[in-house]
Amino acid sequence: MKSILSIVFVLSSLLNFGQDNYIEKIEKHRAEKDVELQSKKTSPLQKADRKTFQDLPYFEIDEKWKMSVRFRVNETQDVIEIPTSAGYSKTYQAYGVLDIYIDGNYFPITAYKRVLKEGQSAPSHESLFVPFKDMTTGNSTYGGGRYLDIDVPEDGAQITLDFNLCYSPYCAYGDGFACPIPPQSNFIKTEITAGEKAYEKAH
């Protein structure tokens, strides 16, 4: 009996360690973004806002929102124009679909690959862009939607999609940016209470 209790204690300790380590990683990621927004070199904030900025608001970290989802490559690979906040469009390829289940409800959303214009150089690390809106959009989160970035998966792969890492576009912090507006097909009809909340200016 004693040995069984010892095994249970060890397993429980290992699970807690893994959870604590995960939370620490997310907290570190958030702290690094706060430093970026405080920096004169990297901040998208206006000068007056940067001087008063302390940290971004976030939902509490919850591993519920770190989920395993299936990725399916689109057969057609349609190229579409996604409108931006600046009034013009950016070109994307509808590369694949993420099959997301939340509380038993199915929400397929599209992951996009940026189509480069002639003369533009490809990024050193290729990724897919996942813009979305949900039932928090315009309430507790930014009205223009939020984003996720993922590595390019293989067709049929199970990947980890972590909404604790979703973030607001630069347009949430100030003017002068061209932020893609999530297509209607990427509207998730539930509350994604994870990741970045709406930023409010101090003045």
C-alpha positions as CSV (number, residue, x, y, z in Angstrom):
1,M,0.0,0.0,0.0
2,K,2.8,2.3,0.9
3,S,4.6,1.8,-2.4
4,I,1.4,2.5,-4.3
5,L,0.9,5.8,-2.5
6,S,4.5,6.7,-3.2
7,I,4.0,6.1,-7.0
8,V,0.8,8.2,-7.0
9,F,2.7,11.0,-5.2
10,V,5.6,10.9,-7.7
11,L,3.2,10.9,-10.7
12,S,1.2,13.8,-9.2
13,S,4.4,15.8,-8.6
14,L,5.6,15.2,-12.2
15,L,2.2,16.3,-13.6
16,N,2.2,19.5,-11.4
17,F,5.8,20.2,-12.5
18,G,4.8,19.9,-16.1
19,Q,1.9,22.3,-15.6
20,D,4.0,24.8,-13.7
21,N,6.7,24.7,-16.4
22,Y,4.0,25.3,-19.0
23,I,2.6,28.3,-17.1
24,E,6.1,29.7,-16.6
25,K,6.7,29.5,-20.4
26,I,3.5,31.4,-21.2
27,E,4.3,34.0,-18.5
28,K,7.8,34.5,-19.9
29,H,6.4,34.9,-23.4
30,R,4.0,37.6,-22.2
31,A,6.7,39.4,-20.2
32,E,8.8,39.5,-23.3
33,K,6.0,41.1,-25.3
34,D,5.6,43.7,-22.6
35,V,9.3,44.6,-22.9
36,E,8.8,44.9,-26.7
37,L,5.9,47.3,-26.2
38,Q,8.0,49.4,-23.8
39,S,10.9,49.6,-26.1
40,K,11.4,52.7,-28.2
41,K,12.9,50.6,-31.0
42,T,10.2,47.9,-31.2
43,S,7.0,49.3,-29.8
44,P,4.0,49.9,-32.0
45,L,2.6,52.3,-29.4
46,Q,2.6,56.0,-29.8
47,K,5.1,57.9,-27.8
48,A,2.6,59.1,-25.1
49,D,1.1,55.6,-24.7
50,R,4.5,54.0,-24.5
51,K,5.6,56.2,-21.7
52,T,2.6,55.1,-19.6
53,F,2.5,51.5,-20.7
54,Q,3.1,48.8,-18.1
55,D,1.7,45.5,-19.3
56,L,-0.9,44.0,-21.5
57,P,-4.1,42.5,-20.1
58,Y,-4.6,38.7,-20.6
59,F,-7.0,36.0,-19.7
60,E,-5.8,33.6,-17.0
61,I,-3.6,30.8,-18.4
62,D,-5.7,27.7,-18.8
63,E,-4.4,24.5,-20.3
64,K,-8.0,23.8,-21.5
65,W,-7.2,26.1,-24.4
66,K,-4.0,24.2,-25.4
67,M,-5.7,21.6,-27.6
68,S,-4.8,18.9,-30.1
69,V,-6.5,19.5,-33.5
70,R,-6.3,17.9,-36.9
71,F,-4.9,19.8,-39.8
72,R,-6.1,19.2,-43.4
73,V,-4.4,20.7,-46.4
74,N,-6.9,22.3,-48.8
75,E,-7.0,20.6,-52.2
76,T,-7.8,23.7,-54.1
77,Q,-5.3,26.1,-52.3
78,D,-7.5,29.1,-53.3
79,V,-5.8,32.4,-53.4
80,I,-7.9,35.2,-51.8
81,E,-7.7,38.8,-50.9
82,I,-8.1,39.6,-47.2
83,P,-9.1,43.2,-46.5
84,T,-7.0,45.1,-44.0
85,S,-7.7,48.0,-41.5
86,A,-5.9,50.3,-43.9
87,G,-8.5,49.9,-46.6
88,Y,-6.5,47.7,-49.0
89,S,-6.1,44.0,-49.2
90,K,-3.3,41.5,-48.7
91,T,-3.0,38.3,-50.7
92,Y,-3.2,34.9,-49.0
93,Q,-3.4,31.2,-49.9
94,A,-6.1,29.3,-48.1
95,Y,-3.6,26.6,-47.2
96,G,-5.5,24.3,-44.9
97,V,-8.2,23.8,-42.3
98,L,-7.9,23.3,-38.5
99,D,-10.6,21.0,-37.1
100,I,-11.3,22.5,-33.7
101,Y,-13.7,21.0,-31.2
102,I,-14.7,23.1,-28.2
103,D,-17.2,21.7,-25.6
104,G,-18.3,19.2,-28.2
105,N,-19.0,21.8,-30.9
106,Y,-17.1,21.7,-34.2
107,F,-15.4,24.9,-35.5
108,P,-13.3,24.5,-38.7
109,I,-11.1,27.5,-39.3
110,T,-8.7,28.2,-42.2
111,A,-4.9,28.7,-41.8
112,Y,-3.4,31.0,-44.5
113,K,0.0,31.3,-46.2
114,R,1.0,34.8,-47.3
115,V,1.5,35.2,-51.0
116,L,4.5,37.3,-51.7
117,K,4.6,40.0,-54.3
118,E,7.3,40.2,-56.9
119,G,10.5,41.4,-55.2
120,Q,9.5,40.4,-51.7
121,S,11.8,38.0,-50.0
122,A,10.5,34.8,-48.3
123,P,10.7,34.7,-44.4
124,S,13.5,32.7,-42.9
125,H,10.9,30.6,-41.1
126,E,7.7,29.7,-42.9
127,S,4.5,29.6,-40.9
128,L,0.8,29.7,-41.3
129,F,-1.4,32.7,-40.3
130,V,-4.6,32.0,-38.3
131,P,-6.8,35.1,-37.9
132,F,-10.1,34.7,-36.1
133,K,-12.9,36.3,-34.3
134,D,-15.0,34.9,-31.5
135,M,-17.8,35.9,-29.1
136,T,-15.4,38.0,-27.0
137,T,-14.4,40.1,-30.1
138,G,-15.3,43.7,-29.5
139,N,-16.1,43.1,-25.9
140,S,-13.3,41.8,-23.7
141,T,-10.9,41.4,-26.7
142,Y,-9.9,43.7,-29.6
143,G,-12.7,44.4,-32.1
144,G,-10.6,43.6,-35.1
145,G,-10.0,40.0,-34.1
146,R,-7.0,38.1,-32.9
147,Y,-4.2,36.0,-34.5
148,L,-2.3,32.8,-34.0
149,D,0.8,31.6,-36.0
150,I,1.6,27.9,-36.4
151,D,4.3,25.9,-38.1
152,V,3.4,24.4,-41.5
153,P,2.0,20.9,-40.7
154,E,1.7,17.8,-42.9
155,D,-1.7,16.9,-44.3
156,G,-3.7,14.9,-41.6
157,A,-1.3,15.8,-38.8
158,Q,-2.5,16.3,-35.2
159,I,-1.0,19.5,-34.0
160,T,-1.1,21.6,-30.8
161,L,-3.1,24.8,-31.1
162,D,-2.7,27.0,-28.1
163,F,-5.2,29.8,-27.7
164,N,-3.2,31.0,-24.6
165,L,-0.8,32.4,-27.2
166,C,-3.3,34.3,-29.4
167,Y,-2.5,37.9,-29.7
168,S,-4.0,41.2,-31.0
169,P,-2.7,42.9,-34.2
170,Y,-0.7,46.1,-34.0
171,C,-3.9,48.0,-34.9
172,A,-5.1,47.3,-31.4
173,Y,-2.3,49.6,-30.1
174,G,-2.3,52.5,-32.5
175,D,-2.9,53.9,-36.0
176,G,-0.8,53.5,-39.1
177,F,-0.9,49.8,-39.5
178,A,-2.5,47.5,-42.1
179,C,-3.9,44.6,-40.2
180,P,-5.7,41.7,-41.9
181,I,-9.4,41.4,-40.9
182,P,-10.3,37.8,-40.1
183,P,-12.7,36.4,-42.8
184,Q,-16.2,35.5,-41.7
185,S,-15.4,31.8,-42.2
186,N,-13.0,32.2,-39.3
187,F,-15.6,33.3,-36.9
188,I,-15.7,30.9,-33.9
189,K,-19.2,31.0,-32.4
190,T,-18.2,30.7,-28.8
191,E,-16.1,32.6,-26.3
192,I,-12.3,32.0,-26.6
193,T,-11.4,33.2,-23.0
194,A,-7.7,32.8,-23.6
195,G,-4.8,34.9,-24.7
196,E,-4.7,38.6,-25.1
197,K,-7.5,40.9,-24.0
198,A,-8.3,44.3,-25.4
199,Y,-5.7,47.0,-24.7
200,E,-6.9,50.2,-23.3
201,K,-4.9,53.4,-23.5
202,A,-4.1,55.1,-20.2
203,H,-5.4,58.4,-21.3
